[in-house]
Amino acid sequence: MLLEHHARALLLLHGLVAAVLVGASTHQLLWCRHYLRGRFDRARAERRFAAVASAAFVATFFLGNLLYPTYKVRVRAEYFDAPSAVVAEGALRDSEAAHHHAPLPRAEAADLSWVGRLFDVKEHWVALGCAASLALLLLSRRAHPEGDRRLLALYLGLSFVVAGTAWTGAVIGLVTASFRAVGGVS
């Protein structure tokens, strides 16, 4: 499978770039909130955050797409959509715990298909957020609301969408990886 041997390193890089994305998009949104009061004294720095957020969004999206084939086969199909895999992993954990004389409480086999579906929702929101980040970058360079108050609602709305989808993608990505990540046991 394409890049499967590098999945763990790509996932780590994906996570680091996503952290930059969340930070930059959040700062950008917070810095442009003063525009509601007509204060544009931080416009230059805010534009820089918009550029960093857009670059980070595109990079995160690209890295996620490189990881997607491995995720789809090794995580989604082999684990989230296969209850027998969850049962087998539970038995393996019980066996290891017994071997180390540390019994673990036995949990019922869970249906984890909802995690895969949640990840599907994330994919769609992140695609919209990536497009919104590019639109925000273009708007920040060509028609910043500092010069035209009519653009303020659009500008702030795009800023909110970018930050909101970045946070949504990061949280759902962490939830998904907490169950099973690429580069794990196969």
Buried (B, 14 or more C-beta within 10 A) or exposed (E): EEEBEBBBEBBEBBBBBBBBBBBBBBBBBBBBBBBEEEEBEBBEEBBBBBBBBBBBBBBBBEBBEBBBBBBBBBBBEEBBBBBEBBEEBBEEEBEEBEEEEEEEEEEEBEEBEEBBEEBEEBBEBBBEBBBBBBBBBEBBEEBBBBEEEEBBEBBBEBBBBBBBBBBBBBEBBEEBBEBBBBBEEE
